[in-house]
């Protein structure tokens, strides 16, 4: 039986995290430090006398984008949280948690402003800075949580139809730089492997980050993703599976960056909002793109809305697993998180949220009450 408190990551793997878990604390602390930095940048740019209007707009838009994205993730992980656009410590240290509807409206407004300020062009060819289309994608996710599916559709159609992007048909190049990438992050040092390549790699004893056997069972033998995205690792009398989307561990790494957003995610989200609006025949070709690339047959456009949504959920799981928490956030949006009872150890209903860090509750009692179950 697993004993909580041994290791931050292992506790989360076993759904045994407590409010003093190091990962629970560090995710909160690091995110709010970056939110503070974003607010500081916005204030500094606003007060600048030397920056041109165009530069001011871009920098402010990028800072709003980062802040809103962080808030989006924090809200999905912890539930109701404080919102601040200030750098005043005396104010920030006494904030209460903002009600969900007000919070979501705030970040919708902020990301909408970011969309208006950030250009469509990238700051450089590496795509390591977000552009307008990256902001469209996050704004679409926010609108989907607010049940504004028609507005999300407009944003997602703009991305999918943009000449800036094209679908990558070669499955061996999905995690290499290319025209299907919307936003990516560069390894910290020149020619260094991505953090994902290092984190998910193991050659003997399994890690907490290995592929769940339930997911492995979802791939048919002729699905090319079973060959390209996961790798069998024999260990003693069993076989474990590691995530092998990022393959370059060599000293020279010219073409693998950490993919934060790619065209496929926008296509899946667009297919979802189309199905929800009864436009199934328009959604199916979007789902088929990754199926055909993986060597599978196309789904018929005659599927019912219910069947189409089921296929989308299966296909999206197989394509985007281990990427930016997408699977967790999808299940949460769909109200299906309790499906994890059968595949995740010790899963309980209250694990839909992490606990608020104990340290933060001591520093600011206004954050109470603690999340249910903790």
N, C-alpha and C positions, 0 to 999 in steps of 0.2 A: 504494500500500500504506500502511495506517495505521501510524503510529509511536506506540507507547505512551508515556505520560508527558506528553502535551501538555495534556490537560485531564481532570480527575477524572471528569466525567460522560461525556465521549466515550470514555474508556478502558472504562468499564463497558458502554456501548452496543456497543462493538466486542469485548467480552469480552477485553480486553487489560489488565485491572486488575492492578497489582502491589501488594505489601504496603505501599508508600509512597504509594498513591493517596489523594488528599485526601478523597474521599467515603468510602472504606473506613475511614479513620482517624476522620473526623468522626462517622459513624454510631455507631461503637463508643464514642467519647469522650462524645458527647452523651447516649447512652442510659445509660451508667454514671453520668454526672452526675445524671440524673433518677432513677436507681435509688438513688443516695446520698440525694437529696432525699426520696424516698419513705421510706427507712429512717429519716431524721431526723424526718420527720413522725410516723411510727409511734412512735418513741421519745419524742418530745415529748408526744404525746397520752397515751401510757401513764403518763407522769409528771405529767400535769396534775392540779391540785387543784381547778380551777374549772370545767372543762367537764362538762356533764351526761353521763350514760351514753349517751343517745341520740346526742348530738353526737359523743362519742368513737367510738361504733360506726360512724357514717357516715364520719367522716374516716379512721379506720383502714381501713375497707373500701375506700374510694376509693384510698387509698395502696397497699394490697395489690393492688387491681385494676391500677393503673398499673404497679406493679413487675412483676407477673406477665405483663402484656401485653408489656412491654418485653423481658423474658426470653424470652417465646415467640418474638417476632420475631428477637431476636439469635441464638437457637439455630437458627432456620430459616436464617439468613443465614450464620453463621460455623461452625456445627457445635457441638461441645462447647466450653463456655465456663465461666468461674467463676460461682459463685452465692454471694451474700452477703446477709445480713439485718442487717449491722452497719454502724456508721459509724466504726469503729476503723480508721484509715488503716494502722496498723502490721500489722493483720491483712489488710486488703483488698489491700495492695500486694504480698503474698506468696502470693496464692491460686493454686491449680492449677485446671486445667479439670476440671469435674465430669463423671463418666461419664453418658452419655445417660439411662439408665434411672433413675438416682438423681435427675438434674436434672428430668426430666419428672414424676417423683413429687412432687418438692418444689413445682413450680409448680402441679400439680394440687391439692395440699393447700392452698397459699396462695390459689388462686382459689376453692376451695370455701369457705374462711373468708370471703373477700370476699363471696361470694354470701349467706352467712348474716348479714353485717353491713350490707350496703347495702339500703336500702328499695326497694320497687318504684316508689314515686313519684319523680318528678324533683325536683331541687333548685330548678329554675325551668322556665318554659314553653319556653325555648329549647333544652332538651335538650343543653346543652353540658357537663353533668356526667353521668357514667355512672350508670345505675340497676341494679337487680338483673338485669333482662333483658339488659343489655349484658354483665354478668358471666356469665350463663347461656351466652351465645353464645361467649365466649372459652373457658369451661370445656368446652363441647361440642367445640370444635376440639381442645383438649388431649386429651380422651378419645378422639377419633377417631384421633389419632396413637398412642394407647396401645391401639388396637383394642378399645375399650370402646363398641362401637356401640349396644348396647341402652341404656346409660346416657346416651350422647349423644342418642339418640332422645327420651328423657324430657325432657331439658332443652330440646331444640328444639321439641318439641310444646308445651311450656309457653309458649314465645315466640309460636309461630304461632297458638295458640289464645287468646292473651291479648286481652282487650277493649281494652287500651291501644293496639293497633295494627290498622291495616286496610290492605289492598292499594291502592296508587295506580293507578287504571285509566287515568288520563290520562298518556300518555307524555311530554307537554310539561312535566309537573310533577314528574317523578321526582327531580330535583335541586333542588327547592324544599322549604322547610319543610313538614312534613305528618305525618299519623298513621302513615306507613310508615317514618319515621325512628326508629331506635333510639338512635343517638348521633351527634352532629355537633359540629364546632368552629366558632366564630365568627371571622370575619376580625379581624385585630388592631386595626383602627381602624373607627370608625363609618362605615357606607356604603361601606366598601372592598370591592373585588372579592375573591373567594376566591383563594387561592394557585394553585389548579388552573386557574382561568380565565386567570390571568396566565401561568402556566408553560407551558400548552399552546397558547397563542395565537401564531400567526405569520401573516404576510400575504404573504411572498415566499419567501426562502430557507428550506428546511426545517430543523427542529431535531432533536436526538437524541430528542425526545419525540413525534415524529409517529407516526401509526398505521401499523403494519406492513402492507404490501400484501397479505400472506397473510391477515391478518384481514379486510381490506376485501373480499377475494374470497369470504369465508364468508357474507356478507350477500346474500340474494336482493334483487332490485330492489324487491319489494313489502314488504320488512322496514322498518318505520317507523324502526327504530334507525339505518338507513343515512342517513336524513334528519336525525334528531335528535341522534345521538351522534357523528357524524363530519361533517366539512366538507371538500370538495375545494378545494385551493389550487393553481391553475396556477402553474408556475414554469418559465420558459424553454420547453423542449420537452416537459416532463413535468407530470404532475399528482400532487401530494402530498396527504396527508390529515391534518388536525389533529383532535384530540380536542375535541369541542364539547359535552360534557355540561354544563359550566358556561358560561353564555352572557353573564352580566351583567358587563360591563366598565365600566359607567357609574358616575358619581359617587354615584348613589343605588342602594343594593343592600339592599333590606329583606327579601328572602326566600331568598337563596342563601347557605348555609353549606357548609363542607367536610364531606361525608357520610363518616363513619367506618364506621358500621354501618347497614344498612337491612334491612327485613323480607325482601326478596328473597333476601339471602344466607342467612338462616336457613331459608327455604323450600328453597333448593337443597341445603343441608347435610342437612336433614331427608330430602329425596328420596334423597340418596345413601345415608344409613344405612338407609333403608327398603329400597332395592334390595339392599344388601349382606345384608339379613336375609330376602330373598325376598319382600318385600311390594311388588311392582312396581305392582300396581293402585292402591295408596295413594300411590305416588310420582308417577305420571304426571300427575295433576291439579295437583300442585305445579309441575312443569316447565312445564305448559301455561299457567300464569298469565302468565308473561312473554311467551310465544309469542303468546297471544291479544291481549295489549296491543300487541304489535308488528305486529299485522295478519296473523299467520300462522295456519295451521290447527292444530287440536289434534292431539296424538299419540294413537293408540289405546291403551287400557289393556291390550290383549292383547300388547304387546311382550314379548319375552323379557328376562330380566335383563341380558344382555349388550348387547342393542340399546338398552334403556332407559338404561344407563350411558353408552353412546356418545352418545345424544341429550342427556343431561344435560351431558356435557362440552362438547359443541358449543354448547348453549344458554347455559351458564354463561359460556363465553368471550365470547360476543357481548353478553351483558348486563352483565358486571362487569369488562370490560377496563379497565385503567388505574386501578383502585380498590384502594388499600392493598396492593398486591403479591399480591392474591388468586390471580391466574393462576399466578404462579411457585410459590406455596405449594401450590396444588392439584396442579400437575404433579409437584411433589416428593413429596407424599403418595401420589399414584397411581403413583409410580415411572416417570413418563413424561417426565422432564426432557430426556432425550436426543432427544426429538422436535424440540427446538430446533435440532438440527444443520442442518435444512433451511430454517430461517427466521431464524436468528440468525447474524451474522457471527462466524466463528472460534470457534464453540461447541465446547468440549471437555468430556469427562465430569467432570473435576475442578471445573468451574465450578458444580457443584451447591452449592459453598460459596465464599464469598469468602476471601481470605487474612486471617490475623490481622494487624493493623497492626504494621508493623516497629517503630514507636516503642514499642508496648506490650511487645513481646518483649524489647527492650533494657532497659526499666524493670523487667520481671519475667520473668526467664529460666524461671520455673516454668511459664509458659504454653506453652513448647516441648513437642513439635515443631510447626513450622509446618504448616498444612494441605497435603495432598497437591497437587502441581502447582505450588506457589508457592515 
